């Protein structure tokens, strides 16, 4: 953006007596008004118990009465019984909650979502068994069916990627949704070892359940040695954009293709942190070299502004492999970008 460039005397006249929250550009002034409210003080980011995106926390908030007061519900899903390699994503919601100083302003989309929406961290999905994978998925689906009956749009933090299948069964129960999936893996494999709930197959299950429209599904960033497992993606008509394609197409073309695929209908966005190269996001269970840069991932997400997003998630953060907290940092930023997309939709 271009502001008038002032000489020293004009700068002194305008800013010498101004406070940190005093802005003169109309857009910045409006953003500052929403953020600072009654003073130029802001809550210390390192004080009080940590919450997702530093949003207000509502204990036992996963109930219709609370959700009826919210535009967006931030929800943890700490379940990783469906992993096929390294576990630990059960601690993903805690790791993302521990990240300070995300937002409050998105400089490309030019939006400060917390001042525009009623947002709260409503806690984690309650699950009856820490041992039974299928029972955990029944609990996740039941919880999101309840959420889908309220005004709140769910933004979730997993957990392994299998959780998304049960979320889709709830949100797509009335009509199939489209999907933008940013991931290293298509996750459309069949059942293994007696289970269909593992994190390598949620999107096959969602299509077969009639809650996900494969012709409105785009999978971005796919790579690695498991390509032969993703036959279902191609057979069902999903659009697969490999990591190598992104460099050849360019990010704007990938965005345009994704928008063409999902169209104007209800769309879910799912972001697996293993879509990123493990140089930037080592804290995940199935790292794949040759992935996206964080800058590319954020550019992709910003390109989805204006879509009819009915829910979204960030999954597969496993903090015990994340020595620098880089993975959790990126996951929290992605969660913030998703919140900004909801704010623009609202």
C-alpha positions in Angstrom: 0.0 0.0 0.0 1.1 3.6 -0.6 0.9 6.2 2.1 1.9 9.9 1.8 5.6 10.4 2.5 6.1 13.2 5.0 9.1 15.4 5.7 10.6 15.6 9.2 8.5 18.5 10.4 5.3 16.9 9.2 6.3 13.6 10.8 6.9 15.4 14.1 3.6 17.2 13.9 1.7 14.0 13.3 3.6 11.4 15.4 5.5 13.1 18.2 2.6 13.2 20.5 0.9 10.0 19.1 0.6 6.8 21.1 1.4 3.3 19.8 -2.2 2.7 19.0 -2.8 5.9 17.1 -2.9 5.4 13.3 -3.9 7.9 10.6 -4.5 5.7 7.6 -8.2 4.8 7.6 -7.6 1.1 7.3 -4.9 0.9 9.9 -6.9 3.1 12.2 -9.9 0.7 12.0 -7.6 -2.3 12.6 -6.0 -0.6 15.6 -9.4 0.4 17.0 -10.5 -3.2 17.0 -7.3 -4.5 18.6 -6.5 -1.9 21.2 -10.1 -1.1 22.2 -9.8 1.1 25.3 -6.1 1.7 25.5 -2.8 1.1 23.8 -2.1 -1.9 26.2 -2.3 -5.4 25.0 -2.4 -8.7 26.9 1.1 -10.2 27.4 1.4 -13.1 25.0 3.3 -15.2 27.5 0.8 -14.7 30.4 -2.1 -16.9 31.5 -2.9 -20.4 30.3 -2.3 -21.0 26.6 -5.2 -21.2 24.1 -5.4 -21.7 20.4 -4.6 -18.4 18.7 -4.8 -16.8 22.2 -8.5 -16.8 21.8 -10.8 -16.8 24.9 -11.1 -20.2 26.4 -14.5 -21.6 27.2 -14.3 -24.7 29.5 -16.7 -27.4 28.4 -17.6 -25.2 25.4 -18.5 -28.0 23.1 -22.3 -27.7 23.6 -25.0 -26.2 21.4 -25.7 -23.3 23.8 -22.1 -22.1 23.7 -21.6 -22.7 20.0 -24.7 -20.7 19.2 -22.9 -17.6 20.5 -19.8 -18.1 18.3 -18.9 -17.5 14.7 -15.8 -19.8 14.9 -15.1 -22.6 17.3 -11.4 -23.6 17.7 -11.3 -27.3 18.7 -8.6 -29.7 19.6 -8.7 -33.3 18.5 -5.8 -35.0 20.4 -6.1 -38.5 18.9 -3.3 -40.3 17.0 -4.3 -44.0 17.2 -4.5 -44.1 13.4 -0.8 -43.4 12.6 1.3 -45.8 10.5 4.7 -44.5 11.4 5.7 -42.2 14.3 3.1 -41.4 16.8 2.8 -38.2 18.9 0.2 -36.1 17.1 -2.0 -36.5 20.1 0.1 -33.7 21.6 -0.5 -31.5 18.6 -3.3 -29.3 20.1 -1.2 -28.6 23.2 1.8 -27.7 21.0 -0.2 -25.3 18.9 -1.8 -23.7 22.0 1.7 -23.0 23.3 2.6 -20.8 20.4 2.6 -17.1 21.3 2.1 -14.0 19.1 0.3 -15.2 16.0 -1.7 -12.3 14.4 -3.6 -10.2 15.1 -3.3 -8.8 11.6 -2.8 -10.5 8.2 -0.9 -8.1 6.0 -1.7 -9.6 2.6 -5.4 -10.3 3.2 -5.6 -7.0 5.2 -7.8 -8.4 7.9 -7.7 -8.7 11.8 -10.1 -11.6 12.3 -10.4 -11.5 16.1 -12.0 -8.0 15.9 -14.5 -9.2 13.4 -15.7 -12.6 14.7 -16.9 -14.2 17.9 -14.1 -16.8 18.3 -13.3 -19.1 21.3 -11.1 -22.1 22.1 -13.8 -24.5 23.2 -11.4 -27.3 24.3 -10.9 -30.8 23.0 -13.3 -33.4 21.6 -14.2 -35.7 24.5 -13.5 -39.3 23.7 -14.5 -42.4 25.8 -11.5 -44.6 25.1 -7.8 -43.9 24.7 -7.4 -47.4 23.2 -10.2 -48.0 20.7 -9.6 -46.3 17.4 -13.1 -46.9 16.0 -14.8 -45.7 19.2 -12.7 -42.5 19.0 -13.9 -41.9 15.5 -17.5 -42.4 16.6 -17.0 -39.8 19.3 -15.4 -37.3 16.8 -18.2 -37.8 14.3 -20.9 -37.3 17.0 -19.2 -34.2 18.3 -19.0 -32.5 14.9 -22.6 -33.5 14.0 -23.5 -31.5 17.1 -21.3 -28.6 16.0 -22.7 -28.7 12.5 -26.2 -27.9 13.9 -25.0 -24.6 15.3 -23.8 -21.3 13.7 -20.1 -22.0 14.6 -17.7 -22.9 11.9 -15.2 -25.4 13.3 -11.4 -24.9 12.9 -9.7 -27.9 14.3 -6.2 -29.0 15.4 -5.3 -32.7 15.3 -4.4 -35.3 16.0 -3.5 -37.5 13.0 -5.2 -37.1 9.7 -7.7 -39.8 10.2 -9.7 -37.4 12.3 -10.7 -35.5 9.1 -12.7 -38.4 7.8 -15.0 -38.4 10.7 -15.3 -34.6 10.7 -16.3 -34.8 7.0 -19.0 -37.4 7.8 -20.6 -34.9 10.1 -20.2 -31.7 8.0 -21.1 -33.5 4.8 -24.1 -35.4 6.1 -26.7 -33.1 4.5 -24.8 -32.6 1.2 -21.3 -33.7 0.0 -18.6 -31.1 0.4 -15.6 -30.2 -1.7 -12.1 -30.5 -0.3 -8.8 -28.6 -0.6 -6.2 -30.9 0.8 -2.6 -29.6 1.2 -0.6 -32.7 2.0 2.4 -34.9 1.1 0.0 -37.9 0.8 -3.4 -38.4 -0.9 -4.6 -40.5 2.1 -7.0 -42.5 -0.1 -5.7 -46.0 0.6 -7.9 -48.9 1.7 -8.2 -50.7 5.0 -5.0 -52.2 6.6 -4.7 -54.8 9.2 -8.4 -54.8 9.9 -8.9 -51.1 10.2 -10.3 -48.5 7.8 -9.7 -45.6 10.2 -5.9 -45.2 9.8 -4.6 -41.8 8.6 -3.7 -43.1 5.2 -7.4 -43.6 4.1 -9.8 -41.0 5.4 -10.7 -39.5 2.0 -11.5 -42.8 0.4 -13.8 -43.5 3.3 -15.4 -40.1 3.0 -16.2 -40.5 -0.7 -17.6 -44.0 -0.2 -19.8 -42.6 2.7 -21.2 -40.0 0.2 -20.0 -37.0 2.2 -17.1 -35.9 0.0 -17.5 -35.1 -3.7 -14.3 -36.4 -5.4 -14.9 -34.2 -8.5 -14.7 -31.2 -6.2 -11.6 -32.4 -4.4 -8.0 -31.2 -5.1 -4.9 -32.6 -3.4 -1.9 -30.4 -3.4 1.7 -31.2 -2.7 1.6 -34.9 -3.2 4.9 -36.8 -3.4 6.9 -39.7 -2.0 7.1 -43.4 -2.4 3.4 -44.3 -1.7 2.0 -43.1 -5.1 0.8 -46.6 -5.9 -1.5 -46.5 -2.9 -3.4 -43.5 -4.2 -5.2 -45.2 -7.2 -8.5 -44.3 -5.7 -7.8 -40.6 -6.0 -7.4 -40.9 -9.8 -10.2 -43.5 -10.2 -12.7 -41.2 -8.4 -11.8 -38.1 -10.3 -9.9 -36.2 -7.7 -7.5 -33.6 -8.9 -3.9 -34.4 -7.8 -1.2 -31.7 -8.0 2.1 -33.2 -7.1 4.8 -31.2 -5.3 6.9 -31.2 -8.5 3.9 -29.7 -10.4 3.8 -26.7 -8.2 7.2 -25.5 -9.3 6.3 -25.9 -12.9 2.8 -24.4 -12.7 3.5 -21.6 -10.2 1.5 -20.8 -7.2 -1.1 -18.6 -8.9 -1.9 -21.4 -11.4 -2.3 -23.9 -8.6 -4.7 -21.5 -6.8 -6.7 -21.0 -10.0 -6.9 -24.7 -10.5 -8.0 -25.4 -7.0 -10.7 -22.7 -7.2 -11.9 -24.1 -10.5 -12.2 -27.6 -8.9 -14.1 -26.7 -5.8 -16.2 -24.0 -7.4 -18.7 -22.0 -5.3 -20.0 -24.9 -3.2 -19.4 -25.8 0.4 -15.7 -26.6 0.8 -13.5 -28.0 3.6 -9.8 -27.2 3.9 -7.4 -29.6 5.5 -3.7 -28.9 6.0 -1.3 -31.7 6.9 2.0 -30.3 8.1 3.9 -33.0 6.3 3.0 -31.0 3.1 5.9 -28.9 4.1 9.5 -29.9 3.6 10.8 -31.5 6.8 13.6 -28.9 6.8 10.9 -26.5 7.9 8.5 -28.9 9.7 10.3 -31.9 11.1 7.7 -32.4 13.9 5.4 -34.8 12.1 5.0 -38.6 11.9 5.5 -39.2 8.2 8.0 -36.6 6.9 8.6 -36.5 3.1 11.5 -34.5 1.6 10.9 -32.2 -1.3 7.9 -30.4 0.1 6.5 -26.9 0.2 8.1 -23.9 1.7 6.0 -22.2 4.5 5.9 -19.1 2.3 4.3 -21.2 -0.5 1.8 -22.8 1.8 0.7 -19.4 3.1 0.4 -18.0 -0.4 -1.8 -21.0 -1.4 -4.1 -20.4 1.6 -4.5 -16.7 0.9 -5.5 -17.5 -2.6 -8.6 -19.3 -1.3 -10.2 -16.1 0.0 -13.9 -15.9 -0.9 -14.5 -19.6 -1.1 -17.5 -21.1 0.9 -15.4 -22.7 3.6 -17.5 -24.7 6.1 -14.7 -25.9 8.2 -10.9 -26.6 8.2 -8.2 -28.3 10.2 -4.4 -28.5 10.7 -3.2 -32.0 11.5 -0.2 -34.2 12.2 1.9 -31.9 14.5 4.0 -34.3 16.6 6.0 -32.0 18.9 8.5 -34.5 20.3 10.2 -34.4 16.8 10.0 -30.6 16.7 13.1 -29.5 18.6 12.9 -25.8 17.5 9.0 -25.6 17.6 9.1 -24.7 13.9 6.4 -27.1 13.0 4.0 -25.9 15.7 4.8 -22.3 14.7 3.8 -23.0 11.1 0.7 -24.9 12.2 -0.4 -22.0 14.4 0.1 -19.5 11.5 -1.9 -21.8 9.1 -4.7 -21.9 11.7 -4.6 -18.1 11.8 -4.8 -17.9 7.9 -7.8 -20.2 8.0 -9.5 -18.0 10.5 -8.8 -15.0 8.2 -10.5 -16.8 5.4 -13.6 -17.3 7.6 -13.5 -13.7 8.6 -13.5 -12.6 4.9 -16.4 -15.0 4.2 -18.4 -13.6 7.1 
